Amino acid sequence: MVLELQREAYQQQTSVSVLLRKAYTLSRKLKVEEFTKWAELEMNGYKDNMDELPDYRIVYGETKALNPYHGYIPAYFPTEYQEILRKRKMPPPLTEIELYVKQGEEKKGNLLYKYSSETQMTFKKMSKSEFEVSLHIPVSQFNTILDKVRNIILEWTLKLEEEGVLGEGMTFSAQEKEKAVKSTATIITNIGTMINSQLQQNTENSSQTLKVEGFKMENLSSLISELEKLQGEITDPALKQELASEVEVLQSQVKSPKPKMGIIKEALMSVRNIAEGTTGNVLASSIQDQVMMLLASLGGS
């Protein structure tokens, strides 16, 4: 079973999702709990376990605005926030990642991520434009996720073979199970390591650009309204209180005749961390985008 899985991982003819199910079965038989847990997360997705999302499931794209006359044009933000705005975490099950790759290949190598309607409104206010902004992610970024999972499985089976863990048919001895647990430790430690990959820059229709203007207090007021809604949805008392404190700080700055940008910036960064910790909440996801836009405008002011 080990050598069969190793051969399939090497030859690359078997889909990664099928390889993953076989690796999951193998890890269950060998009672390698850590590898089993990783395989389960890859099969079922990380939506409820975002704190365990490995680095290789982070993808990067290029922000673009849709100009009705010139097509997609680059949308630029201050350098210190460009990386944050270009980054997306990918928690879906591996089968969905495979589907994204198929869709991307059909769409000339790029996948389009649309920001929420609330975020679009913030973009429009800041840029004084009606252009819709979206994130364009090269399909190669999703292929990198699949390649990483395939490589982890291949590396694991090679390690098992080196330790003499081959099994007889579908069964393994007690000694083989013990060796498997020890040899897997290194693999698990390295799973979170980031794979270096070059981002494909798509420069078509780039004769025009969209730039975000400086910070505006009305955009902060809109965010505060969204944060008050989020307060009602948070069930964790400590997190709820923390958010309430930051909202109070922001409200005081909105009312102040001389608002301090440094205080606003610090409060926004705290709000961003709170929103990131509220996994699985649609409103929190939208708020993260809005906060990034406000931080970007502060960076450019």
C-alpha positions as CSV (number, residue, x, y, z in Angstrom):
1,M,0.0,0.0,0.0
2,V,2.9,2.4,0.8
3,L,4.7,1.7,-2.5
4,E,1.5,1.9,-4.5
5,L,0.7,5.4,-3.0
6,Q,4.3,6.5,-3.5
7,R,4.2,5.4,-7.2
8,E,0.9,7.3,-7.8
9,A,2.2,10.4,-6.1
10,Y,5.3,10.4,-8.2
11,Q,3.7,9.7,-11.6
12,Q,1.2,12.5,-11.2
13,Q,-1.6,10.7,-13.1
14,T,-3.8,10.3,-10.1
15,S,-5.7,13.4,-8.9
16,V,-4.4,14.9,-5.6
17,S,-7.8,14.5,-3.9
18,V,-7.7,10.7,-4.6
19,L,-4.1,10.6,-3.4
20,L,-5.2,12.4,-0.2
21,R,-8.0,9.9,0.5
22,K,-5.6,7.0,0.1
23,A,-3.0,8.7,2.4
24,Y,-5.8,9.3,4.9
25,T,-6.7,5.6,4.9
26,L,-3.0,4.7,5.2
27,S,-2.5,7.0,8.2
28,R,-5.5,5.6,9.9
29,K,-4.2,2.1,9.5
30,L,-0.8,3.1,10.8
31,K,-2.5,5.1,13.6
32,V,-0.5,8.2,12.8
33,E,-2.8,10.7,14.4
34,E,-1.1,14.0,13.3
35,F,-1.0,13.0,9.7
36,T,-4.6,11.8,9.8
37,K,-5.6,15.2,11.3
38,W,-3.8,17.1,8.5
39,A,-5.4,14.8,5.8
40,E,-8.9,15.4,7.3
41,L,-8.4,19.1,7.3
42,E,-7.3,19.0,3.6
43,M,-10.3,16.8,2.7
44,N,-12.9,18.8,4.6
45,G,-11.5,22.3,4.6
46,Y,-10.1,24.6,7.2
47,K,-13.2,26.9,7.6
48,D,-13.7,26.0,11.3
49,N,-9.9,25.7,11.9
50,M,-8.4,28.8,10.4
51,D,-5.7,28.9,13.0
52,E,-4.3,25.7,11.6
53,L,-4.4,26.9,7.9
54,P,-0.9,26.2,6.5
55,D,1.1,28.9,4.7
56,Y,0.8,27.1,1.3
57,R,-2.9,27.8,1.3
58,I,-2.4,31.5,1.1
59,V,-2.6,32.9,-2.5
60,Y,-1.8,36.3,-4.0
61,G,-3.4,38.2,-6.8
62,E,-3.5,41.6,-8.5
63,T,-6.1,44.2,-7.7
64,K,-7.8,45.5,-10.8
65,A,-10.7,47.9,-11.6
66,L,-13.2,47.2,-14.4
67,N,-13.2,50.2,-16.7
68,P,-16.3,49.8,-19.1
69,Y,-14.2,51.3,-22.0
70,H,-10.8,49.8,-21.4
71,G,-11.5,46.6,-19.6
72,Y,-9.6,45.7,-16.4
73,I,-6.9,48.2,-15.3
74,P,-4.5,48.0,-12.3
75,A,-5.8,49.5,-9.0
76,Y,-2.9,50.7,-6.9
77,F,-2.7,51.2,-3.1
78,P,0.1,52.4,-0.8
79,T,3.0,49.8,-0.8
80,E,2.8,48.9,2.8
81,Y,-0.8,47.7,2.4
82,Q,-0.6,46.3,-1.1
83,E,0.6,42.9,0.1
84,I,-2.3,42.6,2.5
85,L,-4.9,43.5,-0.1
86,R,-3.5,41.1,-2.6
87,K,-3.5,38.2,-0.1
88,R,-6.3,35.6,0.3
89,K,-6.5,32.6,2.6
90,M,-7.9,29.5,0.9
91,P,-9.7,27.2,3.4
92,P,-12.0,25.2,1.1
93,P,-11.7,21.3,0.8
94,L,-9.1,20.2,-1.6
95,T,-11.7,19.0,-4.1
96,E,-12.8,22.7,-4.5
97,I,-9.2,23.8,-5.0
98,E,-9.0,21.3,-7.9
99,L,-12.2,22.8,-9.3
100,Y,-10.7,26.3,-9.1
101,V,-7.7,25.1,-11.1
102,K,-10.0,23.7,-13.8
103,Q,-12.0,27.0,-13.9
104,G,-8.8,29.0,-14.0
105,E,-7.4,27.0,-16.9
106,E,-10.7,27.7,-18.8
107,K,-10.4,31.4,-18.1
108,K,-6.9,32.0,-19.5
109,G,-5.0,31.3,-16.3
110,N,-6.7,33.7,-13.9
111,L,-9.5,33.5,-11.3
112,L,-11.4,36.5,-10.2
113,Y,-12.3,37.2,-6.5
114,K,-15.1,39.7,-6.1
115,Y,-15.1,41.9,-2.9
116,S,-18.3,42.3,-1.0
117,S,-20.8,45.0,-1.9
118,E,-19.9,46.9,1.3
119,T,-16.3,46.9,0.3
120,Q,-17.1,47.9,-3.2
121,M,-18.8,51.0,-1.8
122,T,-15.7,51.9,0.2
123,F,-13.6,51.5,-3.0
124,K,-15.9,53.8,-4.9
125,K,-15.9,56.5,-2.2
126,M,-12.2,56.5,-1.8
127,S,-11.4,56.5,-5.6
128,K,-14.3,58.8,-6.6
129,S,-15.0,56.2,-9.3
130,E,-17.8,53.8,-10.1
131,F,-15.4,51.1,-11.2
132,E,-15.8,47.7,-9.6
133,V,-12.5,46.4,-8.0
134,S,-11.7,42.7,-7.9
135,L,-8.7,40.5,-7.1
136,H,-7.2,38.5,-10.1
137,I,-5.4,35.4,-8.9
138,P,-3.3,33.3,-11.3
139,V,-4.3,29.6,-11.5
140,S,-0.7,28.8,-10.8
141,Q,-1.2,29.8,-7.2
142,F,-3.9,27.1,-6.8
143,N,-1.7,24.6,-8.6
144,T,0.9,25.3,-6.0
145,I,-1.5,24.2,-3.2
146,L,-2.1,20.9,-5.1
147,D,1.6,20.4,-5.7
148,K,2.4,20.9,-2.0
149,V,-0.1,18.3,-0.9
150,R,1.2,15.8,-3.5
151,N,4.8,16.4,-2.4
152,I,3.9,16.0,1.3
153,I,2.3,12.6,0.5
154,L,5.3,11.6,-1.7
155,E,7.8,12.6,1.0
156,W,5.8,10.7,3.7
157,T,5.7,7.5,1.7
158,L,9.5,7.8,0.9
159,K,10.1,8.2,4.6
160,L,8.0,5.2,5.5
161,E,9.9,3.1,2.9
162,E,13.2,4.2,4.4
163,E,12.0,3.0,7.8
164,G,10.9,-0.3,6.4
165,V,7.2,0.4,6.8
166,L,5.7,-1.3,3.9
167,G,3.0,-3.6,5.3
168,E,1.6,-6.8,3.9
169,G,-1.3,-6.0,1.7
170,M,-3.5,-3.7,3.8
171,T,-2.2,-4.6,7.2
172,F,0.8,-3.4,9.3
173,S,2.7,-4.9,12.2
174,A,2.9,-3.2,15.6
175,Q,6.6,-2.5,15.0
176,E,5.8,-0.8,11.6
177,K,3.1,1.4,13.3
178,E,5.6,2.5,15.9
179,K,8.2,3.4,13.2
180,A,5.5,5.2,11.2
181,V,4.6,7.5,14.1
182,K,8.3,8.5,14.7
183,S,9.1,9.0,11.0
184,T,6.1,11.2,10.4
185,A,7.1,13.8,13.0
186,T,9.5,15.6,10.6
187,I,6.9,15.7,7.8
188,I,4.3,17.3,10.1
189,T,6.7,19.9,11.3
190,N,7.5,21.0,7.7
191,I,3.9,21.1,6.5
192,G,3.4,24.8,7.3
193,T,6.5,25.9,5.4
194,M,5.8,28.5,2.7
195,I,6.5,27.5,-0.9
196,N,8.2,30.3,-2.9
197,S,6.3,31.0,-6.0
198,Q,6.4,33.8,-8.6
199,L,3.2,35.8,-9.0
200,Q,2.1,36.1,-12.6
201,Q,1.6,39.7,-13.4
202,N,-1.1,40.3,-15.9
203,T,-0.6,43.7,-17.5
204,E,-3.2,43.6,-20.2
205,N,-5.3,46.8,-20.7
206,S,-3.0,48.6,-18.2
207,S,-2.7,52.0,-20.0
208,Q,-4.9,53.5,-17.2
209,T,-4.8,53.0,-13.5
210,L,-7.1,53.5,-10.5
211,K,-5.6,55.1,-7.4
212,V,-7.2,55.3,-3.9
213,E,-7.5,58.8,-2.5
214,G,-6.7,59.9,1.0
215,F,-8.5,59.1,4.2
216,K,-12.1,60.4,4.7
217,M,-14.0,60.5,8.0
218,E,-17.3,59.4,6.4
219,N,-15.7,56.1,5.3
220,L,-14.8,55.5,9.0
221,S,-18.3,56.3,10.0
222,S,-19.7,53.7,7.6
223,L,-17.2,51.2,9.1
224,I,-18.4,51.9,12.6
225,S,-22.0,51.1,11.6
226,E,-20.8,47.7,10.3
227,L,-18.8,47.1,13.5
228,E,-21.9,47.8,15.6
229,K,-23.7,45.1,13.6
230,L,-20.8,42.7,14.2
231,Q,-21.0,43.3,17.9
232,G,-24.5,41.9,17.9
233,E,-23.3,38.7,16.2
234,I,-20.3,37.9,18.3
235,T,-21.0,35.4,21.1
236,D,-17.6,35.4,22.8
237,P,-18.0,37.9,25.8
238,A,-14.3,38.9,25.8
239,L,-14.1,39.4,22.1
240,K,-17.4,41.4,22.2
241,Q,-16.0,43.7,24.9
242,E,-12.7,44.2,23.1
243,L,-14.5,45.2,19.9
244,A,-16.8,47.5,21.9
245,S,-13.8,49.3,23.3
246,E,-12.2,49.8,19.9
247,V,-15.6,51.1,18.5
248,E,-15.7,53.6,21.3
249,V,-12.2,54.8,20.4
250,L,-13.2,55.3,16.8
251,Q,-16.4,57.0,17.6
252,S,-14.6,59.5,19.9
253,Q,-12.2,60.3,17.0
254,V,-15.0,60.8,14.6
255,K,-16.6,63.4,17.0
256,S,-13.3,65.1,17.8
257,P,-12.6,68.5,16.1
258,K,-9.0,67.4,15.8
259,P,-9.0,63.6,15.2
260,K,-5.6,61.8,15.7
261,M,-4.7,59.6,12.7
262,G,-2.3,57.6,14.8
263,I,-5.0,56.6,17.3
264,I,-7.4,55.7,14.4
265,K,-4.7,53.6,12.8
266,E,-4.0,51.6,16.0
267,A,-7.8,51.1,16.6
268,L,-8.3,49.9,13.0
269,M,-5.4,47.4,13.3
270,S,-7.0,46.0,16.5
271,V,-10.4,45.8,14.7
272,R,-8.7,43.9,11.9
273,N,-7.3,41.3,14.3
274,I,-10.7,40.9,16.0
275,A,-12.4,40.4,12.6
276,E,-9.8,37.9,11.6
277,G,-10.5,35.9,14.8
278,T,-14.2,35.8,14.0
279,T,-14.0,32.9,11.5
280,G,-16.9,31.8,9.4
281,N,-18.7,35.2,9.7
282,V,-19.6,36.9,6.4
283,L,-19.8,40.4,7.9
284,A,-16.4,40.0,9.6
285,S,-14.9,39.1,6.2
286,S,-16.4,42.2,4.7
287,I,-15.1,44.3,7.6
288,Q,-11.6,43.0,7.1
289,D,-11.7,44.4,3.5
290,Q,-13.1,47.7,4.6
291,V,-10.4,48.1,7.3
292,M,-7.7,47.3,4.8
293,M,-9.0,50.1,2.6
294,L,-9.0,52.6,5.4
295,L,-5.5,51.6,6.5
296,A,-4.4,51.9,2.9
297,S,-5.8,55.5,2.6
298,L,-4.1,56.4,5.9
299,G,-0.8,55.1,4.6
300,G,-1.2,57.3,1.6
301,S,-2.2,60.5,3.5
